[in-house]
Amino acid sequence: MADRLDSMAILVACVDAGSLSAGARQLRLPLATVSRRVAELEDRLGTALLHRSARGLSLTDPGSAYVAACRRVLEDVAEAERAASGEFAAPRGQLALTAPIVFGRLHVLPAATAFLQAYPEVAIRLEQTDRPVSLQDENIDAAIRIGRLPDSSLRARRLGTVRRVLCAAPGYLAARGRPDSPEALADHDCIAFGSLAASGRWNLGAGRDARAVPVRARLSVNTAEAAVGAAAAGLGMARVLSYQIAAPLAAGQLEILLERCEPEPWPVSLLYRPGPVPQKLRAFIDFAAPRLEAALPPVPLRG
């Protein structure tokens, strides 16, 4: 078993380094030893794990799944060793986090920075992306998710809610008028952003009042920051999440429209895997969750 764990560690090091030779240098092992240990793993599994070329390594489909499993096994072994040696007294090790791009920049990064200052023996890898990330397959310790959660085995801590808001600049509204119903959006220029308007329709209202209304997109973008910037510049109406416009809203650069026709708010959750919680993750949850909750005060309706 020890040899197999060593081989797993060698494989992961080579994948991270980008080549067998770079992995061998990092591990200070002969290249022949590294090549042999990886080949032994492939022989034992009966499948190729790596594509080898002059440009470096890439994982086969079985290799991607196996390397993700190796990372989990090696982390579990490392945590068991730390627990047995008493190192769980202080959080340490690398913590892998993921968060939506804008929320990560505005709120998770400041919390992570403060956490690192408080816990000098912890390192953080923060991936900011708006795509769904599998905690298990990508070896992520915790994720911030915005939206309703599917049924799963993941554990969740509720941080707050965000609204899906319609907004426009005062200058645009002065020139084009303020819509008084969802159907009036058909007469306005709109800014389409990602999944909130991918089909040319915006879902408004809640419950029995829920309906999809057609919109005409003069601009389609793939980031919330681009949509907010275009709306603040007066190009048209955008539909984004309430935390994404907190600053321009406070500065008077944007106004929220049709508040009574908004869909139900979306929850914001901190997700992590079931089972024993590593000390580094428990410390981060206890440290960061109250800060993230405080960063999500409700955006009140105007009445």
N, C-alpha and C positions, 0 to 999 in steps of 0.2 A: 504493500500500500504506500509506503514512504517513497519508493521509486516512482510510483504512478503520480503521486502528488508533485514530486520534483519535475516529472515530465510535463505535467499540467502547467507548472510555473514557468518552465522553459518555453512552452508553446505560447502562453500569454505574453511573456516578455518579447518574444520574436514578433508577434502580431503588433504589439504596441510600438516596437522599434521600427517596424516596416520591412525587415528582412531577417533572414537567419544569421547573416554575418553581423548585422548591427545588434541583434539580440545576443549573439555570442560575446561581442565586445562588452556589452552592458553587463552581462553575467560573469565576464572574465572566465569563459570556458572555451575550449577549442571548438572551432566551427564543426569539425568532424563529430564531436560529441553531441553538439546541439542537433545536427542533421540526423544522427542516429536515433536520438531520443524522440524526435518528432516522427520519424519513420516508424519507430516501434509503436507509438500511439496509433498511427494510421493502420498498421498491420493488426493491432489488437481490435480496433473498431471495425476493420474491414471496409473502410471508405477513405477517400481522400479528404483531408481537412483544408489543404492549402492549394492555391494555384501559384506556382513559382514562375517568375519571368524576370527578364533583365531589369524591369522597372520596379521589382520588389514582390511583395506577397499580397495576395487577396484571398479571402476566405471563400470556400465553397459553401453551399447552403447548409450541409451537415456541419461544416466547420464553424459557421456563425453560431449555430445552436450549441455546439459543444464548447466553444470558447466562452460563451455567456455562462454555461453551467460551470466551467472551470473557475471563472471569477467568483461565482457564488460559493463554491466549495472551498476555495483558498481563503476567502474572507471569513467563512464560518470557522475554518481551522485556526486562523489567526486570532479570531475573537475568543475561541475556546482556550487557546494558549495564554492570551492576556488575562482571561478570567482565572485560570489555574495559577498564574504567577502573581495574582493580586493587582495587575495593571488596570483593572476596571475601577480602581479608586479614583482615577482621573481620566476624563475623556481624552482619547487620542486616536490617531489614524485619519484616513481620508473619508470624507462624507460627500457622496454624490447626490446632487439636487437638480431638479428641473422645474422650470416655471415659464409661463407665457412671457413673450418678449417684453412688452411694455410693463406688465406687472413686475416682472423680474427686475427691470432697470429701476423702476420707481420705488419698489418696496422690498423685494427679496434681497437685492444686492446690499442695501444699507443694513438690513438685519444680519446678513451673513458677515459683513465687514465688522460690525460690532461684536458678533459672536467670536470671530477669529481673534479679536483683540482680547476678549475675555478668556479664551481657551487656546493658549499658544501651541498646544501639542496636537491640534486638529487642523487638517487641511481640507479645503472645500473645492469640489469641481462643480460649477454651476453651468448647466446647459439651458440657455434661453431659447425656446422654440414654441411655436404655436401648434405644432403637430402633436398628436397623442403619443406618449412615450410609454413603453412597457417597462415597469419597474423591474420585473423579473428578467426579461430577455436582455435588457440593457444595463443591468447591474446598478440600478438607481436606488438610493436609500429612501428618498422622499420626493414627492411631487406636489406642486401647487396646481390644482385643477379648478377651472371656472366652468360651471355648468352642472346639470344634473348628472349624478353618478350612476353608471350601470351597476347592476348587481354583481358583486365580485367578492373575493375573499380579502381584499385590501381593507385595512383599517383606516378610518377617516376622522379627522378633527375639523369641525366646522369653524371657519374663521369669520364669516360674515356673508353678505350678499352684495351683488352689483346689479344695477338696472341696465336694460338695453334702451338707450335713449336716442331720440331724434334731435339733431341740433343744426343750427345755422348761424351765420354771422349777422349782427345787427344791420350791417350795410346791405347784405343780400335781402333781408326781410323788408327793409325800407324800399328797396327797388322792386321786389317781386311780390310782396305781400306775405302775410302769415297764414298758413293753412289752418282751416277750422275743422277739418275732418280728415281721416286717413285717405279717403277717395280724392281729396284735393291734391295729394302728392303727385298725381298724374300730370299736373300742370307745372311742376317744378323740376329744376335741374337737380339731380341726385348724384351722390358719390358712392359707388358700390365698393364695399370692403369685404373681401373673403366670403366666408360662409354666411355672414349676416345678410348678404344680398346677392348670392351667387346666381340665383335663378331669375333675376329681374323682378322679383316680388319681395316685399317686406311683410313679415308676419307681425301684426299689431293686435292689440286687445288680448284679453285673457278669458278663459272659460267659455261661456256661450257667446261672448262678444269677439272671440278670436277670429281673425280673417286675414287673408293674404291679399295685399293690394299691389297692383302693378306700379313700377317706378321706371323712370327713364334715366339711365346712368350716362352722364356726360363724361365721367371719369371712373375707371375701375382700377383699384389698387390692391396690393396684397399685404399691406401693413396698416395697423391702426394709426400709427403716427402720420403716415401719408394722408389718410382720410381726414384726420383731425386738422392737419395743416392746410389741406385744400379747403375744408369748410371754413376755417378761420380766415382764409384769404378771400372768402366771399364767392367761391366757385359754385356752391350749391349746398344741399342738405346732406348730412351724413348720419349714419346710424352706427353707433359705437357703444362701448360700455362706459358706465358712469365714471369710473375711476380714471379712464383715459382722457377725459376732458376736464378734470378737476381744476387744473391750473388755468386754461383759457376761459373756463366758466367764471372762476373767481376774478379774472382780469377783465371781464366784460367783453371778451373777444367772441364768445359764443353764447347762444341762448338755447334752452331746452324747449322743445315744441311737443304738442299733443301728449302731455304727460299722462292724462287720464286714459290714453289709448295704448299705453305700454304693455307688453307682455309681463307675465310674472317675473320677478327678479330671479337671477341665477345664484345658486350658492357658490361660495368659494371655500375650498376644502384643502387640507393638507393630508396627503395620502402616504401610507407606508405599509410595508408588508407585514403579514401576521407572524406570530412567533415571538421569541425573546427579542427585546429591543436593545440593540447595542447602546452602551453608555453614551457614545458620541451622538447618536441619533436622539436619545432621550433628552440629553442636555440641549440639543438644538431645538427640539420641539418646545421644551419648557422655556427656553430663552426667546425664541423667535415668534411663537404663536401669539403671545400677548401683544407684541409689537405689530404684527400683521393685522390682528383684530383692531387695534387702535387706528391703523391706516385705512380701515374700511368703514368709516362712519357713514350712516345712510345719507343719501342725497334726498332731501325732503321734497315732496310735491309742493307746488305753490298754492294748492287749494282748488 
